[in-house]
Amino acid sequence: MYSGSRTQGADTYRNVGAHGKVSGADPKGLITLLLGGAIDRIAEAQGHLERNDVAHKGEALGRALAIIGELNGSLDLTRGGEIAANLHSLYDYVGRRIVEANLRNDRGVLDEVSSLLHEIKSGWDAIAAPATP
């Protein structure tokens, strides 16, 4: 479903200021880390929005967009079938909504995006969870 390299995703994760165990993460674990980083950047932007710190809000949302763009760009639409196509549409929607929230300073849109990303992340968390004996 994903065609991007683990190194490319790890670089994106580091570049957006997220912290975690990127170097040893398997592809599924890396996706959950990236989603967590996007969720964190949106929460950070919400805090900046509440404090009327427009510049830092924009920076945080730019980082969230970079993560979403990396996730979207790494989808293998040929081999990933319907799931990859649905994720592509969802990531595209999330990206557009982040831009809209940034332009309108709309906390409600950021709440919506955060909720969507939490749903996606919970699915990946379940996939990435190690099997118990």
C-alpha positions in Angstrom: 0.0 0.0 0.0 2.9 2.3 0.7 5.7 2.8 -1.8 7.9 5.4 0.0 11.1 4.4 1.7 11.4 4.1 5.4 14.3 6.5 5.3 12.3 9.2 3.4 9.5 8.9 6.0 11.9 9.0 8.9 13.5 12.2 7.4 10.1 13.8 7.1 9.2 12.9 10.7 12.5 14.4 12.0 12.1 17.5 9.8 8.8 18.4 11.2 10.1 18.3 14.8 8.4 15.1 16.0 10.2 12.8 18.5 10.2 9.1 18.7 11.8 5.8 17.8 12.0 6.4 14.1 15.2 4.6 13.2 14.0 1.2 14.3 10.4 1.5 13.3 8.9 -0.9 10.8 6.8 0.6 8.0 3.5 0.2 9.9 5.0 1.6 13.1 6.4 4.6 11.1 3.0 5.4 9.8 1.6 5.5 13.3 4.5 7.7 14.3 3.8 10.0 11.4 0.1 10.2 12.1 0.9 10.9 15.8 3.2 13.7 14.7 0.5 15.2 12.5 -2.0 15.1 15.4 0.5 16.7 17.7 1.2 19.5 15.3 -2.5 20.2 14.9 -2.9 20.3 18.7 0.1 22.7 18.8 -1.6 24.9 16.2 -4.8 24.9 18.2 -2.9 26.2 21.2 -1.3 28.9 19.1 -4.7 29.8 17.7 -6.1 30.3 21.2 -3.2 32.6 22.0 -3.5 34.5 18.8 0.0 33.5 17.8 -0.7 33.4 14.0 2.8 32.8 12.9 3.4 29.8 15.1 0.0 28.4 14.2 0.9 28.6 10.6 4.2 26.9 11.2 2.6 24.0 13.1 0.0 23.5 10.4 2.7 23.6 7.8 4.4 20.8 9.6 1.2 18.8 9.8 0.6 19.4 6.1 4.2 18.1 5.4 3.4 14.9 7.3 0.1 14.4 5.5 1.8 15.1 2.2 4.4 12.4 2.9 1.8 9.9 3.9 -0.3 10.6 0.9 2.7 10.6 -1.5 4.0 7.3 -0.2 0.7 5.4 -1.0 1.1 2.8 -3.7 -2.2 3.3 -5.5 -1.5 0.5 -7.9 -0.9 -2.3 -5.4 -2.9 -0.8 -2.5 -6.2 -1.1 -4.2 -9.3 0.4 -2.7 -7.8 1.0 0.7 -4.9 3.1 -0.7 -7.4 5.0 -2.9 -9.6 5.8 0.1 -6.6 6.9 2.2 -5.4 9.0 -0.7 -8.8 10.8 -0.8 -8.9 11.1 2.9 -5.4 12.6 3.1 -6.2 15.0 0.3 -9.4 16.1 2.2 -7.4 16.5 5.4 -4.8 18.6 3.6 -7.5 20.9 2.1 -9.2 21.3 5.5 -5.9 22.2 7.2 -5.3 24.9 4.7 -8.9 26.2 5.2 -8.5 26.1 9.0 -5.3 28.1 8.7 -6.9 30.7 6.4 -10.0 31.1 8.6 -8.5 30.5 12.0 -11.2 27.9 12.5 -10.8 25.7 15.6 -13.8 23.6 14.6 -12.1 22.5 11.3 -8.9 21.6 13.3 -11.0 19.5 15.7 -12.6 17.7 12.7 -9.2 17.0 11.1 -7.7 15.8 14.5 -10.7 13.5 14.9 -10.2 12.0 11.4 -6.5 11.5 12.0 -7.2 9.9 15.3 -9.5 7.4 13.6 -6.9 6.6 10.9 -4.2 6.2 13.6 -6.3 3.9 15.7 -6.7 1.6 12.7 -2.9 1.6 12.0 -2.2 1.1 15.7 -4.3 -2.1 15.6 -2.4 -3.2 12.5 1.0 -2.4 13.9 0.4 -3.9 17.3 2.5 -7.0 17.9 0.7 -10.3 18.0 0.4 -11.7 21.5 1.1 -15.5 21.9 
